[in-house]
Amino acid sequence: MTNPIHTGGCQCGAVRYRVTGALTDSSICHCRMCQKAFGAYYAPLVSTRGAELVWTRGAPKTFRSSNFVLRGFCGECGTPLTYEAPDGIAISAGSFDDPAALPPVVQFGVEGKIGFVDHLHVLPERRTEEDAESAPFVLEITSYQHPDHDTDRWPEAKP
């Protein structure tokens, strides 16, 4: 039996990683430190404990957010990448090439949970193209973000 392989990286492609092994400890953290680190209502993280994490392109820069924790991020584009604590390294779930394969199984730091987070699923939903009338540029967006797969180099050579 082969070990599963998960890949991912930042949005600009300067930092890429590969995790070999089972990833079963995916979570959401609602603590205020994670909210600030991700600039979001919560931080989705996947623990790499028991698996092998290898940086395949570049490496994250770090910020010491507490006496125990380093937060890794891309120094070029700012994408949050790691939560590094004495018990191991967790990777930001959204930075995986296939984040849907790693659904959260627990929520931490619920004392910091913002009340409306539990009701996001009842908000009206709109597809991106539905905003075209009020924001026509959305129909002409060209993404410069790294694709959701490994590349030999990035950015790709221009023809």
C-alpha positions as CSV (number, residue, x, y, z in Angstrom):
1,M,0.0,0.0,0.0
2,T,1.4,3.4,-0.9
3,N,1.2,6.5,1.3
4,P,-1.1,9.2,0.1
5,I,0.6,12.3,-1.3
6,H,-0.9,15.8,-0.9
7,T,0.6,18.9,-2.5
8,G,0.0,22.6,-2.2
9,G,1.5,26.0,-1.9
10,C,1.0,29.7,-1.9
11,Q,-1.0,31.7,-4.4
12,C,2.0,33.1,-6.2
13,G,3.9,29.8,-6.5
14,A,7.1,30.9,-4.7
15,V,6.5,28.3,-2.0
16,R,5.3,24.7,-2.7
17,Y,5.2,21.6,-0.5
18,R,4.5,17.9,-0.5
19,V,3.0,15.9,2.4
20,T,3.4,12.1,2.2
21,G,1.3,10.1,4.6
22,A,-2.3,10.0,5.9
23,L,-3.7,13.4,7.0
24,T,-6.6,12.7,9.4
25,D,-6.5,15.7,11.8
26,S,-8.1,18.6,9.9
27,S,-9.6,21.4,12.0
28,I,-10.9,24.9,12.2
29,C,-9.5,27.2,14.9
30,H,-11.6,30.2,16.0
31,C,-9.1,31.7,18.5
32,R,-8.4,35.4,18.0
33,M,-4.7,34.7,17.2
34,C,-5.8,32.5,14.2
35,Q,-8.4,35.0,13.1
36,K,-5.7,37.7,12.9
37,A,-3.1,35.4,11.3
38,F,-5.5,34.4,8.5
39,G,-7.4,37.7,8.2
40,A,-10.6,35.7,8.5
41,Y,-13.3,34.5,10.9
42,Y,-11.4,31.3,11.6
43,A,-8.3,29.3,10.4
44,P,-8.7,26.0,8.7
45,L,-5.6,23.8,9.4
46,V,-4.4,20.3,8.7
47,S,-2.0,18.7,11.0
48,T,1.0,16.9,9.4
49,R,1.7,14.8,12.5
50,G,2.7,11.3,11.4
51,A,3.3,12.4,7.8
52,E,6.4,13.8,6.0
53,L,6.3,17.5,5.1
54,V,8.8,18.6,2.4
55,W,9.2,22.1,1.0
56,T,9.6,21.5,-2.7
57,R,10.0,25.2,-3.8
58,G,11.1,28.0,-1.5
59,A,10.2,28.0,2.1
60,P,7.9,30.1,4.3
61,K,9.0,33.1,6.3
62,T,7.8,33.0,9.9
63,F,6.3,35.3,12.5
64,R,6.4,34.3,16.2
65,S,2.8,34.9,17.2
66,S,3.3,33.7,20.8
67,N,5.9,32.1,23.1
68,F,5.1,28.7,21.6
69,V,3.9,29.3,18.0
70,L,5.5,30.3,14.7
71,R,3.2,31.2,11.8
72,G,4.6,30.5,8.3
73,F,3.6,32.5,5.3
74,C,4.9,33.3,1.8
75,G,7.2,36.2,1.9
76,E,6.2,37.2,-1.7
77,C,2.4,37.1,-1.6
78,G,1.6,36.7,2.1
79,T,-0.4,33.5,1.8
80,P,-0.7,31.9,5.3
81,L,0.9,28.5,5.2
82,T,1.8,27.0,8.6
83,Y,1.0,26.9,12.3
84,E,4.1,25.5,14.0
85,A,3.8,24.5,17.6
86,P,5.7,22.1,20.0
87,D,3.3,19.3,19.0
88,G,3.9,19.6,15.3
89,I,3.2,21.6,12.1
90,A,-0.2,22.2,10.6
91,I,-0.7,23.5,7.1
92,S,-3.4,26.0,6.0
93,A,-6.2,23.9,4.5
94,G,-6.8,26.3,1.7
95,S,-3.2,26.1,0.5
96,F,-3.6,22.4,-0.5
97,D,-4.1,21.8,-4.2
98,D,-7.3,19.8,-3.2
99,P,-8.6,21.2,0.0
100,A,-11.9,19.4,-0.4
101,A,-10.1,16.1,0.3
102,L,-9.3,17.3,3.8
103,P,-12.6,18.2,5.6
104,P,-12.4,19.4,9.1
105,V,-13.2,17.0,11.9
106,V,-13.0,19.3,15.0
107,Q,-13.2,23.0,15.9
108,F,-10.8,24.5,18.4
109,G,-10.7,27.9,20.2
110,V,-14.5,28.0,20.2
111,E,-14.4,30.6,23.0
112,G,-13.3,33.1,20.2
113,K,-15.9,31.9,17.7
114,I,-17.8,34.8,16.1
115,G,-21.6,34.2,16.5
116,F,-22.6,34.5,12.9
117,V,-20.2,31.8,11.7
118,D,-22.7,29.1,12.5
119,H,-25.2,30.7,10.2
120,L,-23.1,31.4,7.1
121,H,-24.8,28.5,5.3
122,V,-28.2,30.3,5.4
123,L,-26.9,33.4,3.6
124,P,-28.0,33.9,-0.1
125,E,-25.6,32.4,-2.6
126,R,-24.4,33.9,-5.8
127,R,-22.0,32.7,-8.5
128,T,-19.2,35.0,-9.5
129,E,-20.8,35.8,-12.9
130,E,-24.0,36.9,-11.2
131,D,-22.1,40.1,-10.1
132,A,-21.3,41.0,-13.8
133,E,-24.1,43.7,-14.0
134,S,-22.7,45.7,-11.0
135,A,-19.0,44.7,-11.5
136,P,-18.5,43.8,-15.2
137,F,-14.8,43.2,-14.7
138,V,-15.5,39.9,-13.1
139,L,-16.2,38.4,-16.6
140,E,-12.7,39.4,-17.7
141,I,-10.6,38.3,-14.8
142,T,-7.4,36.5,-15.6
143,S,-5.9,34.7,-12.6
144,Y,-2.2,35.1,-12.0
145,Q,-2.3,32.6,-9.1
146,H,-0.3,29.4,-9.3
147,P,-2.4,26.5,-10.5
148,D,-3.5,23.7,-8.2
149,H,-0.7,21.3,-9.2
150,D,3.0,21.2,-9.2
151,T,4.9,23.0,-12.0
152,D,8.5,22.7,-13.0
153,R,8.9,26.4,-12.5
154,W,6.8,29.4,-11.9
155,P,5.9,31.7,-13.3
156,E,5.7,29.8,-16.5
157,A,7.9,31.0,-19.4
158,K,6.0,33.4,-21.7
159,P,5.8,32.2,-25.4
